[in-house]
Amino acid sequence: MEQSLEEFRDLQKKINKYAQNQFEFETKINETKLVQDELKLLDDDSKIFKLIGPVLVEQSLEESQTNISKRLEFLTKEMDNLTNLIKETEQKMQDIQKKIYDSKKK
């Protein structure tokens, strides 16, 4: 039973870490969507600059939109992966809870 309790605590820590990561990804997704919306407002001949390290590098509108779309796609997939990890971990926790409950009944 001690082992089950320890495993349960470890899973709780994992869920907390996953939830924190999920919050960070949510923030990044929202920021990326804002950038995407701003890019839609620009004319085709607008000058766009991307910060790479300490240097501003000029990019075309099309290139910027493509990069932002790919970033949004990547972030969304990562968010889905985190959501699945949380669900799997919650299921494991429920299994352990049942195991602990059953062992106390005996």
C-alpha positions as CSV (number, residue, x, y, z in Angstrom):
1,M,0.0,0.0,0.0
2,E,2.9,2.4,0.7
3,Q,4.2,1.8,-2.8
4,S,0.7,2.7,-4.2
5,L,0.6,5.9,-2.1
6,E,4.1,6.9,-3.3
7,E,3.1,6.2,-6.9
8,F,-0.1,8.2,-6.5
9,R,1.9,11.2,-5.2
10,D,4.3,11.0,-8.1
11,L,1.4,11.0,-10.5
12,Q,0.0,14.1,-8.8
13,K,3.3,15.9,-9.3
14,K,3.3,14.9,-12.9
15,I,-0.2,16.3,-13.4
16,N,0.8,19.5,-11.8
17,K,3.8,19.8,-14.1
18,Y,1.6,19.0,-17.2
19,A,-1.0,21.5,-16.1
20,Q,1.7,24.2,-15.8
21,N,3.0,23.3,-19.2
22,Q,-0.5,23.4,-20.6
23,F,-1.0,26.9,-19.3
24,E,2.3,28.0,-20.9
25,F,1.2,26.5,-24.2
26,E,-2.2,28.1,-24.0
27,T,-0.5,31.5,-23.5
28,K,1.8,30.9,-26.5
29,I,-1.2,29.8,-28.6
30,N,-3.1,33.0,-27.8
31,E,-0.1,35.2,-28.5
32,T,0.4,33.4,-31.9
33,K,-3.2,33.9,-32.8
34,L,-2.9,37.6,-32.0
35,V,0.1,37.8,-34.3
36,Q,-1.8,35.9,-37.0
37,D,-4.7,38.4,-36.7
38,E,-2.4,41.4,-36.9
39,L,-0.7,39.9,-40.0
40,K,-4.1,39.6,-41.7
41,L,-4.5,43.4,-41.4
42,L,-1.3,44.2,-43.3
43,D,-0.9,45.0,-47.0
44,D,1.1,42.7,-49.2
45,D,3.9,45.3,-49.5
46,S,4.2,45.9,-45.8
47,K,7.6,45.5,-44.3
48,I,7.8,42.9,-41.6
49,F,10.7,42.2,-39.4
50,K,11.5,39.1,-37.3
51,L,13.7,39.3,-34.2
52,I,16.4,36.7,-34.4
53,G,18.7,37.0,-31.4
54,P,19.7,40.7,-31.2
55,V,19.0,41.3,-35.0
56,L,15.9,42.3,-36.8
57,V,15.6,40.4,-40.1
58,E,13.1,41.5,-42.9
59,Q,10.6,38.9,-44.0
60,S,7.8,38.9,-46.6
61,L,4.2,38.9,-45.4
62,E,3.7,35.5,-47.0
63,E,6.7,34.0,-45.2
64,S,5.6,35.5,-41.9
65,Q,2.1,34.1,-42.3
66,T,3.5,30.7,-43.2
67,N,5.8,30.7,-40.2
68,I,3.0,31.7,-37.8
69,S,0.6,29.1,-39.2
70,K,3.3,26.4,-38.7
71,R,4.0,27.6,-35.2
72,L,0.3,27.6,-34.3
73,E,-0.1,24.0,-35.7
74,F,2.9,22.9,-33.7
75,L,1.7,24.5,-30.5
76,T,-1.8,23.0,-30.9
77,K,-0.4,19.5,-31.4
78,E,1.8,19.9,-28.3
79,M,-1.3,21.1,-26.4
80,D,-3.2,18.0,-27.6
81,N,-0.3,15.8,-26.4
82,L,-0.4,17.4,-23.0
83,T,-4.1,17.0,-22.7
84,N,-3.8,13.2,-23.6
85,L,-1.0,12.9,-21.0
86,I,-3.1,14.4,-18.3
87,K,-6.0,12.1,-19.2
88,E,-3.8,9.0,-19.1
89,T,-2.2,10.1,-15.8
90,E,-5.7,10.8,-14.3
91,Q,-6.8,7.3,-15.3
92,K,-3.7,5.8,-13.6
93,M,-4.5,7.8,-10.5
94,Q,-8.0,6.5,-10.5
95,D,-6.7,2.9,-10.8
96,I,-4.4,3.4,-7.9
97,Q,-7.2,5.0,-5.8
98,K,-9.3,2.0,-6.5
99,K,-6.5,-0.3,-5.6
100,I,-5.9,1.5,-2.3
101,Y,-9.6,1.5,-1.5
102,D,-9.9,-2.2,-2.2
103,S,-6.9,-3.0,0.0
104,K,-8.4,-1.0,2.9
105,K,-11.7,-2.9,2.6
106,K,-9.9,-6.2,3.3
